[in-house]
Amino acid sequence: MKNLFLSIALFAFLFFFTFAGSQNPENLNGNILEMKVEGMVCGHCAQGIKEALKKESFISNLFISIEHDLVAIELDPSQKIKEETIQKILKKTNFSASKIVRKNSDFKDWKFNFLKDHK
């Protein structure tokens, strides 16, 4: 019985450290953040978000599509900005991002492809 308990404990220990150590809690790679921001219904909504985000020195470019509930920002690659930082900025405008995707791309190329794909 003692051997069975030790075997189970050893298995649990190895399982935990094998899988827990390989998890990356937050991916900070990617210079572009695509965010789904629902509730933007007019230019005034978009303008409020734009003004709030443009105040931040780590944001170099910004694109908003009301039609697609999308806010995309280009981050300064020299800084590692967490998604919760962006969420706090959006919260000040009474919005939040329900989905955030990080991508590595040139912002002009990203915007061109987005506009081409969403005609």
Salt bridges, closest charged atoms under 4 A:
GLU34 OE2 - LYS103 NZ 2.98
GLU38 OE2 - LYS36 NZ 4.00
ASP69 OD2 - LYS36 NZ 3.84
GLU83 OE2 - ARG102 NE 3.57
